[in-house]
Amino acid sequence: MFKKILIANRAEIACRIIRTCRELGISTVAVFSDSDVDSPAVKLADESVYLGASAASDSYLSQNKIIQAALSTGADAVHPGYGFLSENASFASSLRKSGVTFIGPDPEAIAAMGDKIESKKIAQKAKVNTVPGYLGIVDTAENAIKISRDIGFPVMIKASAGGGGKGMRIAHSESEVSDCFRLAMNEAKTSFDDDRIFIEKYIEEPRHIEIQILADNFGNIVHLGERECSIQRRHQKVIEEAPSVALDPETRDAMGKQACDLARAVKYRSAGTVEFIVDQYGKFYFLEMNTRLQVEHPVTEMVTGLDLVELMISIASGEKLSFSQDDVTITGWAIESRIYAEDPKRNFLPSIGRLTHYKPPDEEQGSVRLDSGVIEGSEISIFYDPMISKLITYGEGRREAIDLMKSALDNYYIKGTANNVSFLSAIISHPRFLGGQLSTNFISDEFPDGFVSIKPIGEVKNRIIAAAVLIHMRIKNRERNTLNRFDTHLLPESEEYVVSINNEPTEVKVSLGQDSKILIGTDIEIEITSNWEIGDVLLVANISGQHYTFQIDRKNPDYIITHSGIESEIRVFSKRAAALLSVMPEKVTLDESKSLISPMPGLLVSISVESGAKVRSGEELAVVEAMKMENILYSNSDGTVKRVLAAPGDSLAVDQVILEFE
Ligand code: ADP
């Protein structure tokens, strides 16, 4: 067994790997860039080595620096985590030459599976079902149109070197092919320095279901069942679960067998994942194989009781798998939510900044797990993936895992960057999610205009009103107590209120006592008790015998209450003040139609118009690159460009005006 392992990664996955190393009594070396000097991973590791500047190319992608760090600290093995160098065959072989073990498959297997065209060819040979398409490089837009026509629309135009959902576009008709081809090619070039493109059939309404496999050096290969990862935005996963509601035992066995066959065909060793898409009729097709630990590996760990990092380490150290396929059991249900610093209200654009407040939910052995690599004060920077953490819940059944996730998300308090916690809550509370009717289009089907604020209704609304009244009374009581020191004749606050929730008033009557019975309207009575104190950001309340959590922010005189994925702006009025509401002036909203603003921080790649140009609605105006994704900004209406205020190559701030219209 190894004595010392260097983790060639950062953030949550570095912490995750260190945790298992500790349990195994293996010492750890963390590596870090300028941005990560004080990161939890560095603190957690026994030793750490500085790599260089924050840009990944100067640090986590620098093979030489990492190999030097391994040699200088005497590490016998390197765990690459995911991303960065984890699927880089030349890194694996350079390590091998330096006498350091790479905790992963052989470079040959990485290379064979790293290329989507090549891996599809190998899969076909191994009799694995593959997506119909053209298995060659498509080099011109004209060819792309011809091939797409032959395959039949819709088609998926993909970068052969692709990963992370980049370099991938769907063309629904011939007219879309040129644009999609150009964008996929540009993205492939900037992200992977490899602009080879291929085209395959776009499978409609598919589910993404993947099989976790494990293989040792002795030809033993097992699969650990599936993970369903259909909840995606930008072709990237946000919620995953194990098992999948969509698989019957026969399909599970068939997919598991094909995954193992493919692993055998490339002499695979270590943990790996074979990804499939499953169509509406239950037919499954191979997508690609990821030759590394997946982000979503915890759901498999929760339902199998295995530690995948431990197994990767023991396989890499030359040990035999100690169990066979028949020993693998799947028990219960696990769900993972990826917490991202991104704005679901702005097309999921990444957000950067410092986590000024960060209070994750408590972990509970066996039922709530948090894989996180940040603490309060950590900075989410432009340099890396904006994932903050992964929240995993486990229950005996799917419903239990979902309910635990709902409550854990309500307890997840993050301020300082935009984040997707409320959006995740909205997804898992959605009837279609509860019913298990998933597809990779779930988010675009159910949130076609993005994540617009949901209005609370029914029980959720009543709970929010009760919570608002409770905090309002606590605050008023304190004010009264302070004032009473000077004036003992002040009358107590009225017990009748009007709660304005997103500008809709509801009358509320409160019976005496601190923890109150609240009568909403004339008929609904709610009893609410809580130990909440002024200043607490979380209000944990007992409402009619059940525990609920609310996030409380104050934007005087409003309360912003977040509960069950719904953010509500609330003002509580005394009855008298409410009567005067109708004479309050309305807030005027700004007209943004006269300018094109950058929806995200990024690099202005190109501008397609000049001042004086007449533009039509839907015409391309500019391309902005952020986190290596190119985004086209289109005109919302017909008009004339008055002034262009930015130039290609400019770094844009969010909301920066790129051009103005007349
Ligand atoms: P990456 O390596 O960038 O993650 P994948 O090939 O794994 O790319 O695909 C990512 C996601 O894109 C899949 O989970 C699926 O949602 C979607 N996708 C990819 N290929 C197809 C296809 N042919 N038809 C439908 N959806 C697809």
Boltz pocket constraint, residues with backbone or C-beta under 6 A from the ligand:
constraints:
  - pocket:
      binder: B
      contacts: [[A, 131], [A, 156], [A, 162], [A, 163], [A, 164], [A, 165], [A, 166], [A, 168], [A, 200], [A, 201], [A, 202], [A, 203], [A, 204], [A, 206], [A, 208], [A, 229], [A, 232], [A, 235], [A, 236], [A, 275], [A, 277], [A, 287], [A, 288], [A, 440]]
      max_distance: 6.0
